[in-house]
């Protein structure tokens, strides 16, 4: 009887079993029909849940060993750990940043390629290299976030009698001889800083372009050059050793590395800020979710005490913004620099 009851129960479940069998056959087929309608991985997820499926590529528009490369090596590992994928640093220097920037502009819309660039140089190129640009400097990019600002310091030789910017200008005016200032080359932010001072001071000055910052620094210390705007990391050891004198720094506040050097505002030139901003930029087609996630993770990294201290020890100031918020700033700089370039007759020739 027991066996009959068991057989009877089995036979009685026949229709249910058939329905379960039919469901097992239909559900995979139904799922298969829905798969083409599903969003790509990460696209439908919340912004803070976007996760790359492959390694990311950070295109650096400078050669290894410089400030930009240093930042990339600091950020890359931590960002890769946060996103669960390696961040490959790809140095693509040359043509004033155009080579690397074009790679970023032409990258796909998967969120996997972005760049680390000098935002000031990017803004200058919009005017100085307009005919050579293989991309639109505004429309083809969206800015993930600025990273750091490297303020410029106005330096003179220690033998120079000037103890302030006012002294420097007054001495030149009394002699009736224009001040000459050096830069690492035509069309650099260093030259723009000198042109800004010339414009604000209303005094004639002569720009001398060098092939790099080191030769110009040597000529300042040797007395062949009157002055130069150069980043804090470049001048810090010379100022501290007494070979150069810092007259003013082009930032809103004094530098912890050079606390005795006043700001340009303190020197009598309000709203005078000069330096270079290094920033992360992406193609305009980067998905908003990817833009937001990378921005958030980089912000967390730069707020870490160990990383923040490492950056600040290099004379750089951390500067962050929300995803896409820096777009308007770069566009404003392009307009501002275009006018200054025209007024000062600056060219890359």
Secondary structure, 3 states (H helix, E strand, C coil): CHHHHHHHHHHHCHHHHHHHHHHHHHHHHHHHHHHCCCCCCCCCCCHHHCCCCCCEEEEECCCCCCHHHHHHHHHHHHHHHHHCCCEEEEECCCHHHHHHHHHHHCCCCCCCEEEEEEHHHHHHHHHHCCCCCCCCCCCCEEEEEEEEEEEEEEEEECCCCCCCHHHHHHHHHHHCCCEEEEECCCCCHHHHHHHHHHHHHCCCEEEEECCCHHHHHHHHHCCCCCEEEEEHHHHHHHHHHCCEEEEEECCCCCECCECCCCECCCCCCCCCCCEEEEEEEEECCCCHHHHHHHHHHHHHHHHCHHHHHHHHCCCCEECCCCCCCHHHHHHHHHHHHHHHHHHHCCCCC
